[in-house]
Amino acid sequence: MQETVPGKQCLADMKAGTDNGPAGTPQSLSLLGPHMKHEIATVITISASPERVWAVLLDFARYPEWNPFVRSIEGAPSEGSLLKVTIAPPGGKAMTFRPIVLRHSVAREFRWKGKFLFAGLFDGEHHFSLSAVPGGATQFTHGENFSGLLVPLMRGALEGGTRAGFEAMNLALKQRVEARGA
């Protein structure tokens, strides 16, 4: 957990275009009403340890072989670094963006934040989290918190192609990891 001094921003907040507001809430988000926010959360159980799931999830070079949604990721998965991510939602057009890595906690969480044009217009904080479950399996949670002025206009696309893309990636990840363990 990062400590925040009033009036000071951490590197990730500065690059992500956020500012710590009251009670640790990013100031840009605290000003937005609920209609300017949207969350997608998907969950799947994978019959493998979090370490095995993590190894496939962070092997960016092999994404084109198996990932139907996130077609490529370039860059280092270290906190504060910039990535180049290309996604292709089902039925949608491929798009490339450059988010900043906010969290890289081995075999537990990987999180980045991107923005469209400028912070507050259409921002997305994408996250993958892994939790061990009884029997040696992993609960894989894949989601994104969207915020900004364009969210009300994008809600249908988010619940359509974007959610379908998350679910397709989850299933493909499950199949890839479980096939490697057999």
C-alpha positions as CSV (number, residue, x, y, z in Angstrom):
1,M,0.0,0.0,0.0
2,Q,1.4,3.3,-1.0
3,E,1.2,6.2,1.4
4,T,0.0,9.5,0.0
5,V,1.0,12.9,1.2
6,P,-1.7,15.5,0.5
7,G,-0.7,17.5,-2.5
8,K,1.8,14.8,-3.7
9,Q,1.1,12.3,-6.4
10,C,2.7,8.9,-6.8
11,L,4.3,8.1,-10.2
12,A,1.6,5.7,-11.2
13,D,-1.1,8.3,-10.4
14,M,0.6,11.0,-12.4
15,K,1.1,8.8,-15.5
16,A,-2.4,7.4,-15.2
17,G,-3.9,10.9,-14.9
18,T,-5.4,10.5,-11.5
19,D,-4.9,12.5,-8.3
20,N,-5.4,11.3,-4.8
21,G,-8.5,13.0,-3.5
22,P,-10.4,12.6,-0.2
23,A,-10.0,9.3,1.6
24,G,-7.6,8.0,-1.1
25,T,-10.2,8.2,-3.8
26,P,-8.8,9.4,-7.1
27,Q,-10.1,13.0,-7.3
28,S,-11.1,12.6,-11.0
29,L,-13.4,9.7,-10.0
30,S,-14.8,11.3,-6.9
31,L,-16.4,14.0,-9.1
32,L,-18.1,11.6,-11.4
33,G,-21.6,10.4,-10.7
34,P,-22.6,6.7,-10.8
35,H,-23.9,7.1,-14.4
36,M,-20.3,7.9,-15.5
37,K,-18.9,4.7,-14.1
38,H,-19.3,1.1,-15.2
39,E,-17.7,-2.2,-14.0
40,I,-17.3,-5.5,-15.7
41,A,-16.2,-8.5,-13.5
42,T,-15.9,-12.1,-14.7
43,V,-14.8,-15.1,-12.8
44,I,-13.7,-18.6,-13.8
45,T,-12.2,-21.5,-11.9
46,I,-9.1,-23.1,-13.4
47,S,-7.9,-26.5,-12.3
48,A,-4.3,-25.5,-11.7
49,S,-2.3,-23.6,-9.1
50,P,-2.1,-19.8,-9.2
51,E,1.6,-20.1,-10.2
52,R,0.7,-22.1,-13.3
53,V,-2.0,-19.7,-14.3
54,W,0.3,-16.7,-13.7
55,A,3.0,-18.3,-15.9
56,V,0.6,-18.4,-18.9
57,L,-1.1,-15.0,-18.1
58,L,2.3,-13.2,-18.0
59,D,3.7,-14.9,-21.1
60,F,2.8,-12.0,-23.4
61,A,4.8,-13.3,-26.3
62,R,2.4,-16.3,-26.7
63,Y,-0.8,-14.3,-26.5
64,P,-1.4,-14.6,-30.3
65,E,-1.4,-18.4,-30.0
66,W,-4.3,-18.6,-27.6
67,N,-5.9,-15.3,-26.5
68,P,-8.9,-14.3,-28.6
69,F,-9.4,-11.0,-26.9
70,V,-6.1,-9.5,-25.8
71,R,-4.2,-10.2,-29.1
72,S,-0.9,-8.8,-27.9
73,I,0.9,-7.1,-25.1
74,E,4.4,-5.5,-25.5
75,G,6.4,-4.1,-22.6
76,A,7.6,-5.1,-19.1
77,P,4.9,-6.0,-16.5
78,S,6.6,-3.9,-13.9
79,E,4.8,-1.3,-11.9
80,G,5.1,2.2,-13.5
81,S,6.0,0.9,-16.9
82,L,4.0,1.5,-20.1
83,L,2.5,-1.3,-22.1
84,K,1.3,-1.5,-25.7
85,V,-1.9,-3.6,-25.6
86,T,-4.0,-4.6,-28.6
87,I,-7.5,-6.0,-28.0
88,A,-10.1,-7.3,-30.4
89,P,-13.6,-7.6,-28.9
90,P,-15.8,-10.2,-30.6
91,G,-17.6,-8.5,-33.4
92,G,-15.6,-5.3,-32.9
93,K,-12.6,-3.6,-34.3
94,A,-9.1,-4.2,-32.9
95,M,-7.7,-1.3,-31.0
96,T,-4.3,-0.5,-29.5
97,F,-3.7,1.6,-26.4
98,R,-0.8,2.3,-24.0
99,P,-1.7,1.8,-20.4
100,I,0.5,2.1,-17.3
101,V,1.1,-0.9,-15.0
102,L,-0.3,-0.1,-11.6
103,R,0.2,-3.4,-9.8
104,H,2.3,-6.5,-10.4
105,S,2.0,-8.9,-7.5
106,V,3.3,-12.3,-8.6
107,A,0.7,-15.0,-8.8
108,R,-1.9,-12.7,-7.2
109,E,-2.7,-9.5,-9.2
110,F,-1.8,-7.7,-12.4
111,R,-3.5,-4.3,-13.0
112,W,-3.1,-1.5,-15.6
113,K,-4.9,1.8,-16.3
114,G,-5.4,3.3,-19.7
115,K,-7.2,6.3,-21.0
116,F,-8.7,7.5,-24.2
117,L,-7.2,10.8,-25.4
118,F,-7.1,12.4,-21.9
119,A,-7.9,11.4,-18.3
120,G,-11.6,11.7,-17.5
121,L,-12.9,11.2,-21.0
122,F,-12.9,7.3,-21.0
123,D,-10.6,5.6,-18.6
124,G,-10.3,1.9,-17.8
125,E,-8.5,0.2,-14.9
126,H,-8.1,-3.4,-16.1
127,H,-7.3,-6.1,-13.5
128,F,-6.6,-9.8,-13.3
129,S,-6.5,-11.4,-9.8
130,L,-5.8,-15.0,-8.8
131,S,-6.8,-16.8,-5.6
132,A,-6.1,-20.3,-4.6
133,V,-9.1,-22.4,-3.9
134,P,-9.4,-25.9,-2.3
135,G,-8.2,-28.8,-4.4
136,G,-5.3,-26.9,-5.9
137,A,-7.4,-24.8,-8.3
138,T,-7.4,-21.1,-8.9
139,Q,-10.2,-18.6,-9.0
140,F,-9.4,-16.2,-11.8
141,T,-11.1,-12.8,-11.7
142,H,-10.9,-10.6,-14.8
143,G,-12.5,-7.2,-14.8
144,E,-12.3,-3.5,-15.5
145,N,-13.6,-0.4,-13.9
146,F,-14.5,2.2,-16.5
147,S,-15.0,5.9,-15.8
148,G,-15.4,9.1,-17.7
149,L,-17.7,11.3,-19.7
150,L,-18.1,8.7,-22.5
151,V,-19.1,5.8,-20.3
152,P,-22.9,6.4,-20.6
153,L,-22.5,6.2,-24.4
154,M,-20.3,3.1,-24.3
155,R,-22.2,1.1,-21.8
156,G,-23.9,-1.1,-24.4
157,A,-20.6,-1.9,-26.1
158,L,-19.0,-2.7,-22.8
159,E,-21.7,-5.1,-21.8
160,G,-21.7,-6.6,-25.3
161,G,-18.4,-7.1,-27.0
162,T,-16.1,-6.2,-24.1
163,R,-17.7,-8.6,-21.6
164,A,-17.8,-11.3,-24.3
165,G,-14.1,-10.7,-24.9
166,F,-13.3,-11.1,-21.2
167,E,-15.2,-14.3,-21.0
168,A,-13.6,-15.7,-24.2
169,M,-10.2,-14.9,-22.8
170,N,-11.0,-16.5,-19.5
171,L,-12.1,-19.7,-21.2
172,A,-9.1,-19.8,-23.5
173,L,-6.8,-19.2,-20.5
174,K,-8.5,-22.1,-18.6
175,Q,-8.1,-24.4,-21.6
176,R,-4.5,-23.4,-22.2
177,V,-3.4,-23.9,-18.6
178,E,-5.3,-27.1,-18.0
179,A,-4.0,-28.6,-21.2
180,R,-0.4,-27.9,-20.2
181,G,-1.0,-29.6,-16.8
182,A,-2.4,-32.8,-18.3
